[in-house]
């Protein structure tokens, strides 16, 4: 079965699940990471998927054990713009791809592990936050923001995310760019 047909099958299964029952998504992944890392690790939270993968995997497994059908990647701030302060000049897009691919891979692995154990399908949502620069307020251009999201989405796709969760957006241009 091709990757495209697998993705279409998983999307159809999610649509059917939403129509037929309550589908439970996980909770505040970022808040859990903050609690695990403490104040000293807060500035590195966005790099958890590549620096502390066991933390990300542990959160996914815990949410699945609690009954989640959809688990989110730990990538809320992992756009190229969001990671620009953590990467050498010009390397933020590649870092964004790596972080997002790693996070989606770990979430996909936890979802697949649970599916294999009990036969119930789980889905991975790639978490995409708004960033800190609202285009409507002149923080950045729409084009810059859109280009910043591209490596994030490419990484999420590469890692096996089933869907994107564009969350906590206050500026409609941020949502449109994503």
C-alpha positions as CSV (number, residue, x, y, z in Angstrom):
1,X,0.0,0.0,0.0
2,X,1.4,3.4,-0.9
3,X,2.0,6.2,1.6
4,X,-0.7,8.2,0.0
5,X,-3.3,5.4,0.2
6,X,-2.3,4.8,3.9
7,X,-2.8,8.5,4.6
8,X,-6.2,8.5,2.9
9,X,-7.3,5.4,4.8
10,X,-6.2,6.9,8.1
11,X,-8.0,10.2,7.3
12,X,-11.2,8.3,6.4
13,X,-11.0,6.3,9.6
14,X,-10.6,9.6,11.6
15,X,-13.6,11.1,9.9
16,X,-15.7,8.1,10.6
17,X,-14.5,8.0,14.2
18,X,-15.5,11.7,14.7
19,X,-19.0,11.0,13.2
20,X,-19.6,7.9,15.3
21,X,-18.1,8.5,18.7
22,X,-16.3,10.9,21.0
23,X,-12.6,11.2,19.9
24,X,-10.3,12.2,22.7
25,X,-7.2,14.3,22.1
26,X,-4.4,14.6,24.5
27,X,-3.8,17.6,26.8
28,X,-1.2,20.3,27.3
29,X,2.0,18.7,26.0
30,X,4.0,21.9,26.5
31,X,2.8,22.4,30.1
32,X,3.9,18.8,30.8
33,X,7.3,19.4,29.2
34,X,7.7,22.6,31.3
35,X,6.9,20.7,34.5
36,X,9.4,17.9,33.5
37,X,12.2,20.3,32.5
38,X,11.8,23.0,35.1
39,X,12.9,26.6,34.7
40,X,16.4,25.6,33.6
41,X,15.1,23.7,30.6
42,X,12.4,26.1,29.5
43,X,14.5,27.7,26.9
44,X,15.3,24.3,25.3
45,X,11.7,22.9,25.4
46,X,11.4,23.3,21.6
47,X,14.4,21.0,21.1
48,X,13.1,18.2,23.3
49,X,12.3,15.9,20.4
50,X,16.0,15.8,19.4
51,X,17.6,16.4,22.8
52,X,15.4,14.4,25.2
53,X,13.3,12.0,23.0
54,X,12.5,9.9,26.0
55,X,10.5,12.8,27.5
56,X,8.4,13.2,24.4
57,X,7.8,9.5,24.0
58,X,6.9,9.2,27.7
59,X,4.3,11.9,27.4
60,X,2.8,10.3,24.3
61,X,2.6,6.9,26.0
62,X,1.0,8.5,29.1
63,X,-1.7,10.2,27.1
64,X,-2.4,7.0,25.2
65,X,-2.6,5.1,28.5
66,X,-5.1,7.7,29.8
67,X,-7.3,7.1,26.7
68,X,-6.3,9.6,24.1
69,X,-7.1,8.8,20.5
70,X,-5.2,11.7,19.1
71,X,-1.7,12.7,20.4
72,X,0.0,15.9,19.5
73,X,3.6,16.4,18.6
74,X,5.8,18.5,20.8
75,X,6.2,21.1,18.1
76,X,4.1,24.1,19.0
77,X,6.9,26.6,18.6
78,X,9.0,24.6,16.1
79,X,8.6,26.7,13.0
80,X,11.8,28.1,11.4
81,X,11.1,31.5,13.0
82,X,10.3,29.9,16.4
83,X,13.6,28.0,16.3
84,X,15.8,30.8,14.9
85,X,17.2,31.7,18.3
86,X,18.3,28.1,18.8
87,X,20.0,27.6,15.5
88,X,23.1,29.0,13.9
89,X,22.4,31.7,11.3
90,X,20.5,30.3,8.3
91,X,20.1,26.9,9.8
92,X,16.7,27.3,11.4
93,X,14.7,25.8,8.5
94,X,16.7,22.6,8.6
95,X,16.5,22.5,12.4
96,X,12.7,22.9,12.1
97,X,12.5,20.0,9.7
98,X,14.6,17.8,12.0
99,X,12.7,18.7,15.2
100,X,9.3,18.2,13.6
101,X,10.2,15.0,11.9
102,X,11.6,13.6,15.1
103,X,8.6,14.6,17.2
104,X,6.1,13.2,14.7
105,X,8.2,10.0,14.4
106,X,8.1,9.5,18.2
107,X,4.3,10.2,18.4
108,X,3.7,7.9,15.4
109,X,5.7,5.2,17.1
110,X,3.7,5.5,20.3
111,X,0.4,5.5,18.4
112,X,1.4,2.4,16.3
113,X,2.6,0.6,19.4
114,X,-0.7,1.2,21.1
115,X,-2.6,0.2,17.9
116,X,-0.6,-3.1,17.7
117,X,-1.4,-3.8,21.4
118,X,-5.2,-3.3,21.3
119,X,-6.2,-2.9,17.7
120,X,-7.7,0.6,18.2
121,X,-6.5,3.2,15.8
122,X,-4.7,6.3,17.1
123,X,-3.8,9.5,15.2
124,X,-0.9,11.9,15.4
125,X,-1.7,15.6,15.2
126,X,1.2,17.9,14.2
127,X,1.0,20.8,16.6
128,X,1.6,24.2,14.9
129,X,1.5,27.3,17.0
130,X,1.2,30.9,15.9
131,X,4.7,32.1,16.7
132,X,5.3,35.5,18.2
133,X,5.1,37.7,15.2
134,X,1.5,38.6,14.1
135,X,1.5,39.8,10.5
136,X,-1.6,41.9,11.0
137,X,0.4,43.9,13.6
138,X,3.5,44.2,11.5
139,X,5.6,41.6,13.4
140,X,6.5,39.9,10.1
141,X,5.2,39.6,6.6
142,X,2.7,37.0,5.6
143,X,5.2,35.6,3.2
144,X,7.9,35.3,5.9
145,X,5.5,33.5,8.2
146,X,4.4,31.1,5.5
147,X,8.0,30.3,4.5
148,X,8.7,29.7,8.2
149,X,5.9,27.1,8.5
150,X,7.0,25.2,5.4
151,X,9.9,23.3,7.0
152,X,7.7,22.6,10.0
153,X,5.0,21.0,7.9
154,X,7.6,19.1,5.8
155,X,9.1,17.6,9.0
156,X,5.6,16.7,10.4
157,X,4.8,14.9,7.1
158,X,8.1,13.1,7.0
159,X,7.6,11.9,10.6
160,X,4.1,10.5,10.0
161,X,1.7,13.0,11.3
162,X,-1.9,12.3,10.2
163,X,-3.2,15.8,10.5
164,X,-2.1,19.3,11.5
165,X,-3.5,21.1,14.5
166,X,-3.1,24.9,14.0
167,X,-3.6,26.1,17.5
168,X,-3.8,29.2,19.7
169,X,-4.0,31.6,16.7
170,X,-5.1,35.2,17.3
171,X,-4.3,36.6,13.9
172,X,-6.2,35.2,10.9
173,X,-3.2,35.8,8.7
174,X,-1.2,33.4,10.9
175,X,-3.8,30.7,10.4
176,X,-3.9,31.4,6.6
177,X,-0.1,31.2,6.4
178,X,-0.1,27.9,8.2
